Amino acid sequence: MQNRITKLFNIQYPIIQAGMIWCSGWELASAVSNAGGLGIIGSGSMYPEILRQHIQKCKAATNKPFAVNVPLLYPDIDKHIAICIEEGVKIVFTSAGNPSTYTSHLKDHRITVVHVIANEKFAKKCEACGVDAIVAEGFEAGGHNGREETTTLCLIPQIVKAVQIPVIAAGGIGTGRSMLAMIALGAEGVQIGSRFVLSDESSGHQNFKSAILQATDGSTELSLKQLTPVRLLKNKFYQDIKQAELNGASKEEIAELLGRGRAKSGMFEGDLEEGELEIGQISAYIKEIKPAAEIVKAIVAEYNQAILELKNQTL
């Protein structure tokens, strides 16, 4: 397949691995890029100099394009942006903030810019400030999520209709068939997170991966809505937050209960009780850990098989 997304990133398949905190370092990003997709280093969990090391290692591990995701709600963002520029990163995905903050600065350095959104208002704002493409992320996605709680099925055609720039679908996508569904809705690529958490190259802790493998219907829920909505795997920490909310806890009290380092302790260090475990609804479908290259290969094969099957089902 060749379309605006594959041409924009110079990749073989319009499959983008999400830049997830604590799970997507240089090993995962380079593996996905080498397999023909676009790998992304998730910088949100990295100190600036750690990010520099990951970029340098990724450049050494692949000669294919890769990107860095910069969530704008984290500290040291100016330093992260500067390091991306200094290290010659060609593609930056920004998220969790105002797309106008860094887009023009990045584009002045000839960097392709993509921003993650969850509603039409910000999609149009992205287009107005000059981003090259949009990731439209639906309610099913893991991690930080939109307050509107719009499902991917509803969000993608709405955003495709609202803007002229390419749209990448995200949220609940982990198979070739779901990828085909998003292409049918007008997206020109898919961003996949949870499926790549369960890869050999993911830096997520084995305890976290094992917990995901055991997920079933309803094992995740959108939480922390008073702060920034995050989809979490249900555990003791999730239950503590839910009970505090039911008891009428204030935003400040919820923030105090959240504290610092919850995501690291859960996803990177493997604390399944007190840690924050960010994962999407597709986790209930995933039942095996595989190398990233095999995941990409399986998605492409299933996508092509689904197209063949549909050719015999015209109305």
N, C-alpha and C positions, 0 to 999 in steps of 0.2 A: 504494500500500500504506500502510495506517495500522496501527501496532501500538504496543507500549509504548515502543519505541526512538524512533520518529518523534515520538511525543507527548512523550516525556521531553526531547528536544532541540529540538522544534518545527521539524523538517525535513521535506522532501518525500519523500526516499528514505532508507532505512536503510543508507546507504553512508557510512562514516567513513574519512577519509584519515588514515593513521597519522602520528603526530608524530615524524618521523625526524630524527635529528641530521644537520646540514649539508645537508639536502635540503628541509626543509619550513618555510620562513619565511612571512611574511605574504602574499606573492604567491600561493603555492600554496594556502594555507589559505583566503584570500578567494575564489579562483577556484572551489574545490570547494564552498564554502558558497553562492556565487552560483549554482552549477549545481544546487543542491537537496540536496546532501549535507552532511556536517559536516566542515569543514576544521579541521585542528589545527596549531598552531604548535609545532614541536619545540624545547623550551627547553634540552635537554641540551647543545647546542653553543654556548649563548649566555651571555655575561656578563649580570648583572642588568639593567644599563641598556640593553643591546642588546635584551633581551627586552621591556623597556618600549617601546622604539621600534617593535618588530614588532607589539606589541599595538595601539599607537596607529595605526599604518599600516593594520592589518587593520580596525580599527573605521572608518577613513575609506574603505576600499575596499569594504566590504559592510555592509548593514544586516541581514544574516542571522546566525543563531547561529554561533559558532565556538568552539573550545576551545584550551587550552594543555596540552601533555603535559609533565609534570615527572618525569623519571627520578630516583628518590630516591638513587641511588648517586653522583650528581655533587656537586661543591662548591656552596656558596651556595644550597642548597635553601630555607633559611629566607627568604632575600631573594627568591627566585623566587616563593614562596608569597605573600609580602607584596605583591609587585608585582601579582600576579594579583588580589588583593583590592583594592588601591588603584586599579587600572585598571578595575575592574568586570567582570572576566571572569566569565561565568556558568557555564562548564563547565570542569572540570579533570580530566584523565586523569593518574593517578599510576601509576608502574611501577617495576620493579627495586628493590623494597623492601617494607617492612611497611605494609600498608594502614591500620593503626590509627594511624600516626604523625601524619598530617595530616587524616584524614577528618572528625573531629568539628570541628576548627578551621575547615575550609573550609565545612562545613555550617552552622556558627554564622553564617557570612556569606552564607547562602542560595545557596551554590554547589553545583551538581550535581557529584557525584564518581563517577568511574569508575576502576577499578583493573585493571591487566593481570596475569593469572595464567597458570600453565601446569600446575597440578595441582589436585586436588579439595581438598586441605588448605587451600590459600590461598583457594580459592573460598569455602569455608565461613567462613573468617576474614574475608573481605571482607563477606559478608552479615552476620556478627555485629557488625562495627564500623560498619555503616550505609551502605555505599556504595550508590549508586543503580543501578548496573549493573556487569557484569564483561566484560572482554575476555578470552576464552579463546584463547590463542595456541599453535598447534601447532608441531611440530618443523620444518615446512617454512619457517617465517618467517625473514626476514633479520634481521641485527642480534642483539641480546641474546635469548637463547632459554632454554627450560627445561632443567634437568638431566635430567629424566625422559625426554626425547626421545620424547614421545607425539605421534603424528601428529594432525593436525586432525580427520580422519575419526573417530578413536577418542575424542579429547578432548571434542568438542562434546556428543555425547549423554551422556557421563559427567557433565559439568558441569551440563547442563540438568537432569538427574535429581537432582543433588545440592543445587541451590539453587532458590529461588523468584523471585529477582530476574532481570531480563532479561540474556540472554547475547549478546554480540557475538562472532562467530567471526573468527579471524585466523590467517594462516599458509597460504600457497599459494593465496590467492584473488586473482584478477585479471580474472575474466570474469563475465558474467551467469549462465552455466551453473554455475560454481562457487558463485556467490552463492545460486542456487536450491538447490543441494545442501545448503548450510549451513542454509538456512531449513527444508528438509525434515528436517534432523536436530534441529531445535528452536531454533536460534539465531533472534534477532529483528533481527539486523543483521550487517553484515560490516565489518571494518576491513581496509583495503587499503593496503599500503605500496609494495612494489616497482613496481607498475604506475604509481603516481604519481611515482616517481623519474624515470621516462621520460615526463615531461610537459614542456611548454615552460616552465611556471612553476616547476618544481623548481630549487632552487639548487645541485644537484649539478653538478660540473664536466662539460664536454662530453666529456672523455677518459673519465670514469667512465661516462657514459651510453653512449658508443660501445662500451666494454668489455662492458657489460650486453647490448647488442644482439647481440654475438658469442657470448654464453653458450649452451652446449648442455647436454645431460644430464650431470650430474656436475661441472659447472663450479663449484659451490659445495660447501662442507663446513662442518659445525659444528666450530669450533676453539676454542682457548684455554680448554679445559674445566677446567684447574686454577685458572683465575681466575674469569671469568664466561663461560659458553659464548656464542659469537658465530658466526653463520653468515656466512662470508666467500666472496667470489669468489677463486678460486685465482690467486695471483700469487707473486712472489719472496718477499714478506713471509710469506705463508701457508706457503710451502715451508720457509722458515727456522724458523718456529714448529714445523712438523711434524717437521722433522729434529731440533730440540732436544728435543722430546718423546720421539722414538724413542731418543735418546741418554740419556734418563733425567734431563733437566734438572729442577731443583727449581722449585717455585712461584715462589720469589724470582728465579731465573734467567730464567724465562719473563716475569715482570713487568719485569725489566730489559731484556730483548730487545724487549718491547712498547714501553717508554718512554712518552713523552708526544706527543700531537699526531698520532698515526698516522692516526686517522680523518679529521681535517681535511686532512692532506696527500694522502690518497687520494681521498676523496669530494668535497671542496670545492676542492682545489688541483690535482687531476688527476694525482698521482704514481701511476702504475699498477704500479710495481715495488716501492717501499718503503712505499706507503700501505696502510691498512686499508680494504678495500672491502666494506662490509656490504650484502648483498642476499639475497633469498630464492630458493627453488628455482623459483618461477614465472618467474624471469628467462629461463629457457630457452625460454619460450613467447612472450615479448614481442619483437616485431620492428619496432616503429616508435615514434617520439616524436610525441605529439599534445598539443594543448591540454587542460588538465584538464577543461574543460567537455565536450569531445568524448569523453573517456574515460568520464565519468559517463553521458553519453547512450548510448554504445555498450553499457555494462554493463546499463543499464535495458532497452534494446531487446532485447539477447540474452536477458535474464531473461524478458521477456514472450514472446518467440518460443519459448523452451524450454517454458514453461508450455503454450502452445498445442499444441506437438508431443506433450507427455506426455498430453494429454487423450485422445488416440487410442490410448494404450498401456496402458489399464487391464487388469488380469488377470481 
